[in-house]
Amino acid sequence: QVQLVESGGGLVQAGGSLRLSCAASGRTLSTYAMGWFRQAPGKEREFVACITSGGSTYFADSVKGRFTISRDNTKNTVYLRMNSLKTEDTDVYYCAADSRWAGVRLTTTPPAYNYWGQGTQVTVSS
């Protein structure tokens, strides 16, 4: 089993930056693909970014050029750096791990991920 814990969320003004962290315990993440999703109340969970075990990345169009995803396998942690934040980025952000396919898949759909964190709130004020 893998436990994922997100941190780094908070309140920031539009145009500001935050860095979210996703720390894993129980298993090493080095062979897992990792993703970040976000969800507002009453809405479906939305793909944000993902990274393979080899470091390939993919982003939603809405965050491309503003967000970066990275991983530090020595710390068993994945990061989401968010720059130029907009009010529409306000959501609960979730980290997810895909332990299948040796981490080589870049997938954007929630069912592809079999481990999830509890989420961290990001609020961007105008």
C-alpha positions as CSV (number, residue, x, y, z in Angstrom):
1,Q,0.0,0.0,0.0
2,V,1.0,3.6,-0.7
3,Q,0.0,6.5,1.4
4,L,0.1,9.9,-0.2
5,V,0.0,13.2,1.8
6,E,-0.3,16.5,0.1
7,S,1.0,19.8,1.6
8,G,1.7,23.3,0.5
9,G,-1.8,24.6,-0.2
10,G,-3.0,27.9,1.1
11,L,-4.3,31.3,0.3
12,V,-2.4,33.4,-2.3
13,Q,-3.2,36.5,-4.3
14,A,-3.7,36.3,-8.1
15,G,-0.4,36.3,-9.8
16,G,1.3,34.6,-6.9
17,S,2.9,31.2,-6.6
18,L,2.6,28.1,-4.6
19,R,4.5,24.8,-4.5
20,L,2.5,21.7,-3.6
21,S,4.2,18.6,-2.3
22,C,3.1,15.0,-2.3
23,A,5.0,12.8,0.0
24,A,4.6,9.0,-0.2
25,S,5.1,6.3,2.4
26,G,4.8,2.6,2.3
27,R,6.4,2.1,-1.1
28,T,8.9,3.9,-3.3
29,L,7.4,6.1,-6.0
30,S,10.3,5.7,-8.4
31,T,8.5,3.2,-10.6
32,Y,5.1,5.0,-10.4
33,A,3.6,7.5,-12.7
34,M,2.2,10.4,-10.7
35,G,-0.5,12.9,-11.3
36,W,-2.1,16.0,-9.9
37,F,-5.8,16.7,-10.1
38,R,-8.1,19.3,-8.8
39,Q,-11.7,19.4,-7.9
40,A,-14.2,22.1,-6.9
41,P,-17.4,21.2,-4.9
42,G,-20.0,19.7,-7.1
43,K,-17.7,19.3,-10.1
44,E,-15.8,16.4,-11.5
45,R,-12.1,15.8,-10.7
46,E,-10.0,17.6,-13.3
47,F,-6.6,16.6,-14.6
48,V,-3.8,19.1,-14.0
49,A,-0.5,17.4,-14.7
50,C,1.3,14.1,-14.7
51,I,4.8,12.7,-14.8
52,T,6.2,9.3,-15.6
53,S,8.8,7.4,-13.8
54,G,11.3,8.6,-16.4
55,G,10.4,12.2,-16.0
56,S,8.2,12.8,-19.0
57,T,5.4,15.3,-18.3
58,Y,2.1,16.4,-19.6
59,F,-0.2,19.3,-18.6
60,A,-3.7,20.4,-19.0
61,D,-4.1,23.3,-21.4
62,S,-5.4,25.5,-18.7
63,V,-2.1,25.3,-16.7
64,K,0.4,24.8,-19.5
65,G,3.2,27.4,-19.2
66,R,2.3,28.3,-15.6
67,F,2.6,25.0,-13.7
68,T,5.5,22.5,-13.6
69,I,5.6,19.0,-12.1
70,S,8.7,17.3,-10.9
71,R,9.7,14.4,-8.7
72,D,12.5,13.7,-6.3
73,N,12.8,10.0,-5.9
74,T,15.4,10.3,-3.1
75,K,12.7,12.0,-1.0
76,N,9.8,9.9,-2.4
77,T,8.1,13.2,-3.2
78,V,6.4,14.8,-6.2
79,Y,5.9,18.5,-6.6
80,L,3.6,20.8,-8.4
81,R,4.9,24.3,-8.8
82,M,2.2,26.8,-9.6
83,N,3.0,30.2,-10.9
84,S,0.9,33.1,-12.2
85,L,-2.0,31.8,-10.2
86,K,-5.5,32.8,-11.3
87,T,-8.7,32.9,-9.3
88,E,-10.0,30.0,-11.4
89,D,-7.2,27.8,-10.0
90,T,-9.0,27.8,-6.7
91,D,-9.7,24.1,-5.9
92,V,-8.8,21.2,-3.7
93,Y,-5.7,19.6,-5.3
94,Y,-5.1,15.9,-5.1
95,C,-2.0,13.8,-5.7
96,A,-2.4,10.4,-7.3
97,A,-0.1,7.5,-8.1
98,D,-0.4,4.9,-10.9
99,S,1.5,1.8,-9.8
100,R,0.8,-0.1,-13.0
101,W,2.7,-0.2,-16.3
102,A,6.0,0.5,-14.6
103,G,5.2,4.2,-14.4
104,V,5.5,4.8,-18.2
105,R,1.9,5.9,-18.9
106,L,1.0,9.6,-19.1
107,T,-2.7,9.4,-18.3
108,T,-5.2,12.1,-17.6
109,T,-8.1,10.2,-16.3
110,P,-8.7,9.5,-12.6
111,P,-9.5,5.8,-12.9
112,A,-6.0,5.2,-14.2
113,Y,-4.6,6.1,-10.8
114,N,-5.0,3.6,-8.0
115,Y,-3.7,5.6,-5.0
116,W,-4.9,9.0,-3.9
117,G,-4.1,11.6,-1.3
118,Q,-6.6,13.5,0.8
119,G,-6.1,16.8,-1.0
120,T,-4.9,20.2,-0.1
121,Q,-6.9,23.4,-0.5
122,V,-5.6,26.2,-2.8
123,T,-7.4,29.5,-2.7
124,V,-6.5,32.3,-5.1
125,S,-7.9,35.7,-4.2
126,S,-8.4,38.6,-6.6
